[in-house]
Amino acid sequence: MTFERRMVLAGAAAMAAGACVPLDRSPAGRLDARLRIIEAASGGTLGAEIFDTGSGNSLGLNETMRFGHCSSFKLSLAALVLARDVAGTIDADRRVSWSEDDLMSVSPFTTRRLSEGATLRELAEATQKFSDNAAANILLRELGGPSALTGFWREIGDASSRLDRIEPSLNNVPPTEIRDTTTPAAMARTVANLCFGDILPEAERAMLRQWMADTTTGARRVRTGLPQGWRAGDKTGTSIWPGMGGLYVDIGFVEPPERAPITFAAYFRARETHDTIDPASEAVLARIGAVIADLARIDGGAPL
């Protein structure tokens, strides 16, 4: 028995004893205990949902609790551009322009392309890959505002996710805030629908997954805990808004070998506000990657 497994079983036993409930030694029970131990060790609040697209099984913690999107909404925004282009309601290759007043922090693509503009498709790619804030605001302006993205979520069966504001104010999401929030359970399934469902044709799904795989902002989050060589893609979000505590987000997909893909939505709310991105908080999300890897190995995704 590995040291990590002994720690998981010991922690699970302690929690079960404290709650006067039997210890669940099933595979799902052990993984559920690991999520709880990760949260307990973090000193903050962890929300997570891990969704098996093959079996429909899921594993979660605080999965119906609301958390802010931060920049993770940009994945769905990029998908909305592709979906509307396929439907013929927009031309994703239409070129748009913007002014210097539209630029803000974390706007590398739109700053570089200020004089020449870009197509809606290019802005969607930059929004996903580089988390370009100005690109996201320009797309929202072109597509009908935050309510248009909320409407898209409703159309694809997500009754929980909502977007109410634009960058940067949407990042001000203290625990009591409802605006600009989602739940881990809702978002893990939305990622599954966008990446592997029938919302987009396969060519557009493949394009979106490739943009996610090319995204580098999640290098120290969930993907860190995955086995080397497993294909994965994600979209992160971070808020260190003064006075609200740190919020760290990672949503995405994993394609383990020889089994159905897994999608995930993970949110960690630190108690303290950080001046810069906190490596310890990112490490909490990295541990979710190890849980995903073990879930994938359970009998190839057979029912838990």
matplotlib code that plots the C-alpha trace (Angstrom):
import matplotlib.pyplot as plt

x = [0.0, 1.4, 2.0, -0.6, -3.2, -2.6, -3.0, -6.3, -7.7, -6.6, -8.1, -11.3, -11.5, -11.1, -13.8, -16.2, -15.6, -16.2, -19.5, -20.5, -20.9, -19.4, -16.1, -16.8, -13.9, -15.2, -13.1, -15.5, -15.5, -11.7, -11.6, -14.4, -12.3, -9.3, -11.2, -12.3, -8.7, -7.4, -9.9, -9.1, -5.4, -5.8, -7.3, -9.8, -12.9, -12.7, -15.4, -14.9, -16.7, -15.1, -17.4, -16.9, -18.3, -18.5, -20.4, -22.1, -20.7, -19.3, -17.3, -17.6, -17.1, -19.2, -20.4, -23.5, -21.9, -21.5, -18.1, -17.0, -15.9, -13.1, -11.5, -12.8, -16.0, -13.8, -13.9, -17.7, -17.4, -15.0, -17.4, -20.3, -18.4, -18.0, -21.6, -23.0, -20.8, -22.0, -25.6, -25.0, -26.0, -22.5, -19.5, -16.6, -14.2, -15.6, -12.8, -13.5, -11.4, -11.0, -9.4, -6.6, -9.3, -10.4, -7.0, -6.4, -4.1, -3.6, -4.4, -1.3, -3.1, -5.3, -2.4, -0.3, -3.1, -4.4, -3.7, -4.9, -7.8, -8.7, -11.5, -14.0, -12.5, -9.0, -10.4, -12.1, -8.8, -6.9, -9.6, -9.2, -5.4, -4.1, -7.0, -6.9, -9.3, -9.8, -10.6, -13.3, -14.9, -14.8, -16.5, -19.1, -19.8, -20.1, -22.3, -24.8, -23.2, -23.0, -26.6, -25.9, -23.4, -25.9, -28.5, -26.1, -25.6, -29.4, -29.7, -27.2, -28.9, -26.8, -29.4, -26.8, -24.0, -24.5, -22.5, -23.6, -20.6, -17.5, -13.8, -12.5, -15.5, -16.7, -13.7, -15.2, -16.9, -16.9, -18.6, -22.0, -22.0, -24.4, -23.4, -20.8, -21.0, -21.5, -21.3, -18.8, -21.5, -22.9, -19.6, -18.1, -21.1, -21.0, -17.4, -18.4, -21.2, -18.9, -15.9, -17.6, -21.3, -23.4, -23.4, -20.7, -19.8, -16.8, -14.5, -15.4, -15.1, -11.7, -10.7, -11.9, -10.1, -6.9, -7.2, -7.6, -4.6, -2.5, -3.5, -0.5, -2.1, -3.0, 0.4, 0.6, -3.0, -4.9, -2.7, 0.3, -1.3, -1.9, 0.4, 2.8, 1.6, -2.2, -3.8, -5.6, -6.8, -8.2, -9.1, -8.1, -9.3, -7.8, -9.1, -7.0, -9.5, -8.8, -10.8, -12.5, -9.8, -8.1, -10.1, -8.4, -10.3, -9.5, -12.0, -11.2, -10.9, -8.6, -8.3, -6.8, -5.6, -8.2, -11.2, -13.8, -12.7, -13.2, -14.1, -13.6, -14.4, -12.3, -12.5, -10.4, -11.3, -8.4, -9.2, -6.6, -6.2, -2.9, -0.8, 0.2, -0.8, -0.2, 1.7, 0.2, -3.4, -2.5, -1.1, -4.5, -5.9, -3.0, -4.0, -7.3, -5.4, -4.1, -7.6, -8.7, -5.9, -6.9, -10.6, -9.6, -7.7, -10.7, -11.6, -11.4, -14.3, -16.7, -19.5, -18.3]
y = [0.0, 3.4, 6.1, 8.3, 5.6, 5.0, 8.8, 8.8, 5.8, 7.2, 10.6, 9.0, 6.8, 9.8, 11.7, 8.7, 8.2, 11.9, 11.8, 8.3, 6.9, 3.7, 4.1, 3.7, 1.6, 1.5, 3.1, 6.0, 6.3, 6.5, 9.2, 11.1, 11.0, 12.3, 15.4, 16.1, 15.7, 18.0, 20.6, 20.1, 20.5, 23.6, 25.9, 27.2, 26.0, 23.6, 23.0, 20.2, 18.0, 15.3, 13.9, 10.7, 11.3, 7.6, 6.3, 9.6, 9.0, 11.9, 12.6, 15.9, 18.1, 21.2, 20.6, 22.7, 25.6, 28.8, 30.1, 32.9, 32.2, 34.6, 34.1, 30.6, 32.0, 32.6, 29.0, 29.2, 32.6, 31.1, 28.2, 30.7, 32.3, 28.9, 27.9, 31.1, 30.9, 27.3, 28.5, 31.3, 34.1, 35.6, 35.3, 34.3, 35.6, 39.1, 41.6, 44.0, 46.9, 48.5, 51.5, 51.9, 52.6, 49.0, 47.7, 46.7, 44.4, 40.9, 41.9, 40.7, 39.8, 42.9, 45.2, 43.7, 43.8, 47.3, 48.9, 46.0, 44.5, 40.8, 38.4, 37.2, 33.8, 35.1, 37.0, 33.8, 31.9, 34.7, 34.8, 31.1, 30.7, 33.9, 34.9, 38.3, 40.5, 43.1, 40.4, 39.0, 42.4, 43.0, 39.7, 40.3, 43.7, 42.1, 39.2, 41.0, 41.4, 39.1, 38.2, 36.6, 34.1, 33.4, 32.7, 30.3, 28.4, 28.0, 26.8, 24.0, 22.9, 24.7, 26.3, 27.5, 29.4, 33.2, 36.1, 39.6, 41.9, 42.4, 42.4, 43.3, 43.8, 40.2, 39.1, 40.7, 37.7, 37.4, 34.2, 35.9, 37.1, 35.5, 37.5, 36.0, 32.5, 28.9, 25.6, 22.8, 20.3, 22.6, 23.6, 20.1, 19.1, 22.2, 21.5, 17.9, 19.2, 21.8, 19.5, 16.1, 16.6, 17.7, 21.4, 21.9, 19.9, 17.7, 20.1, 22.9, 20.6, 19.6, 23.2, 24.2, 21.2, 22.2, 25.8, 24.4, 22.0, 24.9, 27.1, 27.4, 29.2, 25.9, 24.4, 24.5, 23.5, 20.3, 19.3, 19.1, 16.1, 14.1, 11.3, 12.5, 12.0, 12.2, 14.7, 17.5, 21.0, 23.7, 27.2, 28.9, 31.9, 33.8, 36.6, 38.4, 41.2, 43.2, 42.1, 39.1, 36.4, 34.6, 32.5, 30.0, 28.2, 25.4, 23.8, 21.4, 17.9, 14.9, 12.1, 9.1, 6.3, 3.7, 5.1, 7.9, 11.4, 13.0, 16.7, 18.7, 21.9, 22.9, 26.0, 26.9, 29.9, 30.8, 32.6, 35.3, 37.8, 37.4, 40.1, 37.8, 34.3, 31.9, 28.7, 26.9, 27.6, 26.4, 23.2, 22.5, 22.3, 20.2, 17.6, 17.3, 16.1, 13.1, 12.3, 12.4, 10.1, 7.5, 7.8, 7.1, 3.9, 2.5, -0.4, 1.9, 4.0, 1.3, 2.3, 3.3]
z = [0.0, -1.0, 1.5, -0.3, -0.1, 3.6, 4.1, 2.2, 4.0, 7.4, 6.6, 5.4, 8.5, 10.7, 8.9, 9.0, 12.7, 13.4, 11.5, 12.9, 9.4, 7.9, 5.9, 2.2, 0.9, -2.7, -5.4, -5.6, -1.8, -1.7, -4.4, -2.7, 0.5, -1.3, -2.5, 1.0, 2.3, -0.4, 0.8, 4.4, 3.8, 1.7, 4.3, 1.8, -0.1, -2.9, -5.5, -8.0, -10.5, -12.5, -15.2, -17.2, -20.7, -21.3, -18.4, -17.2, -13.7, -11.8, -8.7, -6.9, -3.9, -3.2, -6.8, -6.5, -4.7, -6.7, -7.7, -10.0, -13.6, -13.6, -17.1, -17.5, -19.2, -22.2, -23.3, -23.7, -25.4, -28.0, -28.5, -28.9, -31.8, -33.5, -32.9, -34.3, -37.3, -38.0, -37.6, -40.1, -37.7, -37.8, -40.1, -37.9, -40.6, -40.4, -39.5, -36.6, -35.2, -31.8, -30.2, -27.7, -25.1, -25.3, -24.2, -20.6, -18.6, -20.1, -23.7, -25.7, -29.0, -29.2, -28.3, -31.1, -33.6, -32.7, -36.1, -38.3, -36.3, -36.4, -37.4, -34.8, -35.1, -34.4, -31.4, -30.2, -30.4, -28.6, -25.9, -25.2, -25.7, -24.2, -22.0, -23.8, -21.8, -24.5, -27.0, -24.7, -24.3, -28.0, -28.7, -26.0, -27.6, -31.1, -29.9, -27.7, -24.3, -21.3, -21.6, -25.0, -23.4, -20.6, -23.3, -25.0, -21.8, -21.5, -25.1, -24.5, -21.2, -18.6, -16.2, -13.7, -15.4, -15.9, -17.1, -16.0, -16.4, -18.6, -17.9, -15.4, -13.0, -13.5, -11.4, -8.2, -7.0, -3.2, -1.7, -1.5, -5.1, -7.6, -10.7, -13.0, -11.4, -12.1, -10.3, -10.8, -11.7, -14.4, -15.9, -16.1, -18.2, -20.3, -21.1, -22.1, -24.3, -26.0, -26.5, -27.1, -27.6, -30.5, -29.9, -32.5, -35.6, -35.2, -37.1, -34.7, -31.6, -32.8, -33.3, -29.8, -28.2, -30.0, -28.8, -25.2, -25.6, -26.8, -23.8, -21.5, -18.5, -16.8, -16.8, -13.0, -12.3, -13.1, -16.0, -13.6, -11.8, -15.0, -16.3, -18.9, -22.4, -21.7, -24.0, -22.1, -22.6, -20.3, -19.5, -16.3, -14.4, -11.4, -9.3, -6.6, -6.3, -3.2, -0.1, -1.6, -1.1, -4.0, -6.5, -8.7, -11.5, -14.0, -16.4, -19.2, -20.6, -20.3, -22.9, -21.2, -23.4, -24.5, -22.6, -22.9, -22.2, -18.8, -18.2, -15.1, -13.4, -10.3, -8.2, -5.1, -3.0, -0.7, 2.6, 2.0, -0.9, -2.7, -4.4, -7.2, -8.3, -5.3, -6.1, -3.2, -4.4, -7.9, -6.3, -4.8, -8.3, -9.5, -6.9, -8.7, -11.7, -9.7, -8.7, -12.4, -13.3, -10.7, -11.7, -15.3, -14.2, -12.4, -14.7, -17.8, -16.5, -15.6, -13.3, -9.9]

ax = plt.figure().add_subplot(projection="3d")
ax.plot(x, y, z, "-o")
ax.set_aspect("equal")
plt.show()
